[in-house]
Amino acid sequence: MGVLLRAGLEGLVRDYDEPTVWSEDTDASVLDGVPALPSSLEEALQALESDDVVRSWFDPQLLATHLSVKRSELAQLAGLDEAARIRKVADVY
């Protein structure tokens, strides 16, 4: 949640263009060039690692620890079927 707030503040500070407000009448072409959100945790971690602005918001050691923990979690879930993954995550959280 904190990163979302920080991203919003970054948009204000850097005076980014206001996003288009989406409605049923909005032409889908306004989304051309907008990157899709990551479709997996690994893609999200890669996006985080490659984003210089977002990385700069974190102490390097904190970021390295976060990435390491999340990749360790992924490794522990590798090879499990969906039901087993859900049980394992539910047990932890």
Secondary structure, DSSP 8 states (H G I E B T S, - for coil): -HHHHHHHHHHHHTT--------TTS-GGGGTT-----SSHHHHHHHHHH-HHHHTTS-HHHHHHHHHHHHHHHHHHTT--HHHHHHHHHHH-
